[in-house]
Amino acid sequence: MRSLLALLSAVLLLVLAPFGLASAAQAAEVLQVRSGTLLQVGDQNRNYSVQIACIEVSAADNDQATAWLRSQLPRRSKVNLRPIGQEAGVIVAKVQKLGSSSKNMGNNIGNDMGGGLVDAGLAQNSCSGSATS
């Protein structure tokens, strides 16, 4: 009985492993930082405009926020998008940088770009009752 269970487990692992690896390898890639809250990202052959969720950047801080995002997300950086909605064809999502730790992220854990902007004093949290990370 145990050998049959072990055999079934091994077969399941071999069958399902390629699917798990494929999804992990297909992160979105930053193509351009357009403003302090707007990114152009791509995955494979599609491009998306992505508004960073749960933050507001004032007009006075927009240039600094844009520069900060560009330093954190250079072209071709891999990001994880957690969509929470859509506005006028623009995806609204929480954006998390994948890979090595971001520089100047302060105490924000997880490389969350919205939380990093708030920590840097360049944005305000606009989601009532929830954190940006």
Summary of the structure (lengths in Angstrom):
residues: 133
radius of gyration: 18.4
end to end distance: 46.1
largest distance: 68.9
contacts: 373
relative contact order: 0.17
helix: 34%
strand: 32%
